[in-house]
Amino acid sequence: MGRARAASGIALDPVLDALTRLVPGGVRRRAVAAGGRYLRWIEAGREEPVVVLEAGAGDTALAWAPILRQVAERTRLVAYDRAGLGRSDPPPASPTMAAQAADLVALIGAAATGSCILVGHSWGGILVQAVASERPDLVAALVLVDPAQEDLLPVWVRKVAVPLLTRALPPLQRLLVAWGGTERLERGAARRWADGVSCDRETRRLLAEAYLHDRTGSRGEGRARESRAVVGEVEAIRGLRGRAIAADLPLIVLSGTRGVPLHRSRWTAAHAALVAARPGAQHVAVQGAGHGVHWDRPAPVAGAVLAMVDRLRREQKVDRQADGEPTLPG
């Protein structure tokens, strides 16, 4: 089948192949024009509300593979590649929070007719909060998965370590490529990640191929550019903190409990403070999970998303009853 598609001129898409095998009913590929550029997204499932998944820095739609099956069985979901990542067109300039939030707004407008549940991991947690503050009409609820915290990155890391690493990494990467080390490292990481997503051998093989497809070559360069750029967005994020998000917006924040980032206890405490002043908001510390909570412990993350789905459906049912509209049982 792969050879036939290649011969017909249709570009192969390892991510689509892997996720179609992983998710019952398969996934569908679509694209949206944002400022003259195209963003590739995958979607799965049916019904409302729509769940939009925003990955961490340098990650693509594939990063959400561990929870796609559980969520798609209950509602419609959309996950996408930000500009310059995966199969999305590159941005016209270095990535910024404002530009990426604008792309997310464009995607929501194309993917849904009403407000959505936004789910953001790490840097994606910052972006979904930015959209919730600027376009509350598009956001029905937020689920933040170990969201980034700008003030916990030491000044010396931002001003000294990151610039040094930025200059040192390209020659180191060239050396690794010359020795064949980069490919071995990436293949090992791909296998470990895929083994944690599925028990099926063929699905794991396809997931590992998709992982490598999204993280090597020119796509790997896009990841590096975005990761470097977001470090410089500290002041923009501080400005975001000063803009209010509706106090009654449903919110769940999930934190890891081990490993990176630095100062894990302070990072998790910042997440707790984020919900402390918000009535009804929840903070869940997921035991045994690192920064990639949805990779280490996908069940609590999928559970939080589906809890929001159920909550919104109950509220919509009550609203219809109050308006005198007929409702179906359940």
C-alpha positions as CSV (number, residue, x, y, z in Angstrom):
1,M,0.0,0.0,0.0
2,G,2.8,2.4,0.9
3,R,4.6,1.9,-2.5
4,A,1.3,2.5,-4.3
5,R,0.7,5.8,-2.6
6,A,4.2,6.9,-3.2
7,A,3.9,6.1,-6.9
8,S,0.7,8.0,-7.2
9,G,2.5,11.1,-6.0
10,I,0.7,11.4,-2.6
11,A,3.2,12.2,0.1
12,L,3.5,9.4,2.7
13,D,2.5,10.4,6.3
14,P,4.0,8.1,8.9
15,V,2.1,10.0,11.7
16,L,-1.2,9.5,10.0
17,D,-0.5,5.8,9.4
18,A,0.6,5.2,13.1
19,L,-2.3,7.1,14.6
20,T,-4.9,5.5,12.3
21,R,-3.8,2.1,13.5
22,L,-3.7,3.2,17.2
23,V,-7.2,4.9,17.3
24,P,-10.4,2.9,16.7
25,G,-12.1,4.4,13.7
26,G,-8.8,5.9,12.6
27,V,-7.8,9.5,12.4
28,R,-8.5,12.1,9.7
29,R,-6.1,14.7,8.3
30,R,-7.0,18.3,7.6
31,A,-5.3,21.6,7.2
32,V,-6.1,25.2,8.0
33,A,-4.7,28.4,6.4
34,A,-3.3,30.7,9.1
35,G,-1.9,34.0,7.7
36,G,-1.3,32.4,4.3
37,R,0.5,29.4,5.9
38,Y,-0.9,25.9,6.4
39,L,-1.2,24.1,9.7
40,R,-1.6,20.3,9.5
41,W,-4.0,18.7,12.0
42,I,-5.3,15.3,12.8
43,E,-8.7,14.6,14.2
44,A,-10.6,11.6,15.5
45,G,-13.9,10.8,17.3
46,R,-17.3,12.3,17.0
47,E,-19.7,14.4,19.0
48,E,-19.3,17.6,21.0
49,P,-17.6,19.3,22.7
50,V,-14.4,19.4,20.6
51,V,-11.1,18.9,22.5
52,V,-8.1,20.7,21.1
53,L,-4.7,19.4,22.1
54,E,-1.7,21.8,22.3
55,A,1.7,20.1,22.6
56,G,4.8,21.2,24.5
57,A,7.7,23.1,22.9
58,G,9.1,21.3,19.9
59,D,6.4,18.6,20.0
60,T,3.8,17.8,17.3
61,A,0.3,16.2,17.3
62,L,2.0,12.8,17.7
63,A,3.0,13.7,21.3
64,W,-0.7,13.1,22.3
65,A,-0.7,9.5,21.1
66,P,-0.9,8.0,24.6
67,I,-4.4,9.6,25.3
68,L,-5.9,9.8,21.8
69,R,-7.7,6.4,22.0
70,Q,-9.4,7.0,25.3
71,V,-10.6,10.6,24.4
72,A,-11.6,9.7,20.8
73,E,-13.9,7.0,22.1
74,R,-16.0,9.6,23.8
75,T,-15.8,12.9,21.9
76,R,-14.1,14.6,18.9
77,L,-10.5,15.7,19.3
78,V,-8.1,17.8,17.3
79,A,-4.3,17.8,17.6
80,Y,-2.0,19.8,15.3
81,D,1.5,20.7,14.4
82,R,2.5,24.3,15.2
83,A,4.1,26.3,12.4
84,G,7.5,24.9,11.5
85,L,6.9,21.6,13.1
86,G,5.8,18.3,11.6
87,R,4.0,18.9,8.4
88,S,3.0,22.5,9.0
89,D,4.5,25.4,7.0
90,P,7.3,27.3,8.8
91,P,6.5,30.7,10.4
92,P,7.6,33.9,8.7
93,A,9.8,34.8,11.6
94,S,11.1,33.4,14.9
95,P,8.1,31.8,16.9
96,T,6.5,34.0,19.5
97,M,3.7,33.4,22.0
98,A,1.4,36.0,20.3
99,A,1.9,34.5,16.8
100,Q,1.4,30.9,18.0
101,A,-1.7,31.9,20.0
102,A,-3.1,33.6,16.8
103,D,-2.5,30.3,14.9
104,L,-4.4,28.4,17.6
105,V,-7.3,30.8,17.3
106,A,-7.4,30.3,13.6
107,L,-7.4,26.5,14.1
108,I,-10.2,26.6,16.6
109,G,-12.3,28.7,14.2
110,A,-11.8,26.1,11.4
111,A,-12.2,23.1,13.6
112,A,-15.3,23.9,15.7
113,T,-18.5,25.9,15.5
114,G,-18.5,26.8,19.2
115,S,-16.2,26.9,22.2
116,C,-13.7,24.0,22.9
117,I,-11.9,22.3,25.7
118,L,-8.3,23.3,25.3
119,V,-5.6,21.0,26.7
120,G,-2.0,22.2,26.9
121,H,1.2,20.6,27.9
122,S,4.2,22.7,29.1
123,W,4.6,25.5,26.6
124,G,1.2,24.5,25.2
125,G,-0.2,25.3,28.6
126,I,1.0,28.9,28.2
127,L,-0.6,29.1,24.7
128,V,-4.0,27.9,25.7
129,Q,-4.1,30.3,28.7
130,A,-3.2,33.1,26.3
131,V,-6.2,32.2,24.1
132,A,-8.5,31.9,27.1
133,S,-7.6,35.4,28.2
134,E,-7.8,37.0,24.7
135,R,-10.7,35.0,23.2
136,P,-12.9,33.6,26.1
137,D,-15.7,33.0,23.6
138,L,-13.6,30.2,22.1
139,V,-12.8,28.4,25.3
140,A,-15.3,26.2,27.3
141,A,-12.7,24.7,29.7
142,L,-8.9,24.3,30.3
143,V,-6.8,21.3,31.2
144,L,-3.2,22.2,31.8
145,V,-0.6,19.4,31.8
146,D,2.5,20.4,33.8
147,P,2.2,23.9,32.4
148,A,5.4,26.0,32.0
149,Q,6.3,28.4,34.7
150,E,8.5,31.3,33.5
151,D,9.7,32.6,36.9
152,L,11.2,29.2,37.9
153,L,13.8,29.2,35.1
154,P,16.9,30.8,36.7
155,V,18.2,34.0,35.2
156,W,21.7,32.5,34.6
157,V,20.0,29.7,32.6
158,R,18.1,32.1,30.3
159,K,21.0,34.7,29.9
160,V,24.1,32.5,30.0
161,A,23.4,28.7,29.6
162,V,20.9,28.9,26.7
163,P,23.0,31.2,24.5
164,L,26.0,29.0,25.1
165,L,24.1,25.9,24.3
166,T,22.6,27.5,21.2
167,R,26.1,28.2,19.9
168,A,27.5,24.8,20.9
169,L,24.8,22.5,19.8
170,P,25.1,22.8,16.0
171,P,28.8,21.7,15.9
172,L,28.1,18.9,18.4
173,Q,25.2,17.8,16.3
174,R,27.4,17.7,13.1
175,L,29.9,15.6,15.0
176,L,27.2,13.2,16.1
177,V,25.9,12.9,12.6
178,A,29.4,12.2,11.3
179,W,29.8,9.4,13.8
180,G,26.3,8.1,13.3
181,G,25.4,8.8,16.9
182,T,22.4,11.0,16.3
183,E,20.5,8.3,14.5
184,R,21.3,5.7,17.2
185,L,20.1,8.1,19.9
186,E,16.9,9.0,18.1
187,R,16.1,5.4,17.3
188,G,16.5,4.3,20.9
189,A,14.3,7.2,22.1
190,A,11.7,6.3,19.4
191,R,11.5,2.7,20.5
192,R,11.2,3.5,24.2
193,W,8.5,6.1,23.6
194,A,6.5,3.7,21.3
195,D,6.8,0.9,23.7
196,G,5.0,3.0,26.3
197,V,2.1,3.8,24.0
198,S,1.0,0.4,22.7
199,C,1.4,-3.3,23.3
200,D,0.9,-4.2,19.6
201,R,4.2,-4.8,17.8
202,E,3.1,-3.4,14.5
203,T,1.6,-0.3,16.1
204,R,4.8,0.3,18.0
205,R,6.8,0.0,14.8
206,L,4.7,2.6,13.1
207,L,4.8,4.9,16.1
208,A,8.6,4.7,16.2
209,E,8.8,5.5,12.5
210,A,6.4,8.5,13.0
211,Y,8.5,9.7,16.0
212,L,11.7,9.7,13.9
213,H,9.9,11.4,11.0
214,D,8.9,14.3,13.2
215,R,12.2,14.7,15.0
216,T,14.9,14.4,12.4
217,G,16.2,16.4,9.4
218,S,14.6,19.7,8.7
219,R,11.8,18.9,11.1
220,G,14.4,18.5,13.9
221,E,15.7,22.0,13.0
222,G,12.2,23.4,13.5
223,R,12.0,21.8,17.0
224,A,15.3,23.4,17.9
225,R,14.3,26.9,16.7
226,E,11.0,26.8,18.7
227,S,12.7,25.5,21.8
228,R,15.3,28.3,21.7
229,A,12.6,31.0,20.9
230,V,10.3,30.2,23.8
231,V,13.1,30.8,26.4
232,G,13.0,34.4,25.3
233,E,9.3,34.8,25.9
234,V,9.5,35.3,29.7
235,E,8.3,39.0,29.6
236,A,5.4,38.1,27.3
237,I,4.4,35.3,29.7
238,R,4.5,37.7,32.6
239,G,2.2,40.0,30.7
240,L,-0.1,37.1,30.2
241,R,-0.3,36.6,34.0
242,G,-1.6,40.1,34.3
243,R,-4.5,39.4,32.0
244,A,-7.5,37.9,33.7
245,I,-9.0,34.6,32.7
246,A,-12.7,34.3,33.6
247,A,-13.0,33.1,37.2
248,D,-15.7,30.6,36.4
249,L,-13.9,28.9,33.5
250,P,-13.6,25.2,34.4
251,L,-9.9,24.4,35.1
252,I,-7.9,21.3,35.9
253,V,-4.1,21.5,36.4
254,L,-2.1,18.2,36.4
255,S,1.5,18.2,37.8
256,G,4.3,15.7,37.6
257,T,6.0,14.8,40.8
258,R,9.5,13.8,39.8
259,G,12.4,14.6,37.4
260,V,12.8,17.7,35.3
261,P,12.2,20.6,35.3
262,L,14.5,22.1,37.9
263,H,13.0,22.8,41.3
264,R,10.2,20.3,40.9
265,S,8.6,21.0,44.3
266,R,8.4,24.8,43.5
267,W,7.1,24.1,40.0
268,T,4.3,21.9,41.4
269,A,3.6,24.5,44.1
270,A,3.2,27.2,41.4
271,H,0.6,25.0,39.8
272,A,-1.3,24.7,43.1
273,A,-1.2,28.5,43.4
274,L,-2.7,28.8,39.9
275,V,-5.9,27.2,41.0
276,A,-6.0,28.3,44.6
277,A,-8.0,31.5,44.0
278,R,-10.4,29.9,41.4
279,P,-13.6,28.4,42.8
280,G,-14.1,24.8,41.6
281,A,-10.6,24.5,39.9
282,Q,-8.7,21.3,40.6
283,H,-5.0,20.6,41.0
284,V,-3.9,17.0,40.7
285,A,-0.3,15.9,41.5
286,V,0.1,12.7,39.4
287,Q,2.4,10.4,41.4
288,G,5.2,8.7,39.5
289,A,4.9,11.1,36.5
290,G,7.6,13.4,35.2
291,H,7.2,16.5,33.1
292,G,5.6,14.5,30.3
293,V,2.6,13.5,32.5
294,H,0.6,12.2,29.5
295,W,3.5,9.9,28.5
296,D,4.3,8.6,32.0
297,R,0.7,8.3,33.3
298,P,-1.8,8.8,30.4
299,A,-4.9,7.6,32.3
300,P,-5.1,10.5,34.7
301,V,-4.7,13.0,31.8
302,A,-7.4,11.3,29.7
303,G,-9.6,11.1,32.8
304,A,-9.3,14.9,33.4
305,V,-10.2,15.7,29.8
306,L,-13.2,13.3,29.8
307,A,-14.3,14.8,33.2
308,M,-14.5,18.2,31.4
309,V,-16.4,16.6,28.5
310,D,-19.0,15.1,30.9
311,R,-19.3,18.4,32.9
312,L,-20.0,20.4,29.7
313,R,-22.5,17.9,28.5
314,R,-24.4,18.0,31.8
315,E,-24.4,21.8,31.7
316,Q,-25.6,21.9,28.1
317,K,-28.4,19.4,29.0
318,V,-29.5,21.6,31.9
319,D,-29.5,24.7,29.6
320,R,-31.7,22.9,27.0
321,Q,-34.1,21.8,29.7
322,A,-34.3,25.4,31.1
323,D,-35.1,26.6,27.6
324,G,-37.8,24.0,27.2
325,E,-36.0,22.0,24.5
326,P,-36.6,18.3,24.4
327,T,-33.6,16.2,25.6
328,L,-32.8,12.6,25.0
329,P,-32.4,10.2,28.0
330,G,-28.8,10.1,29.4
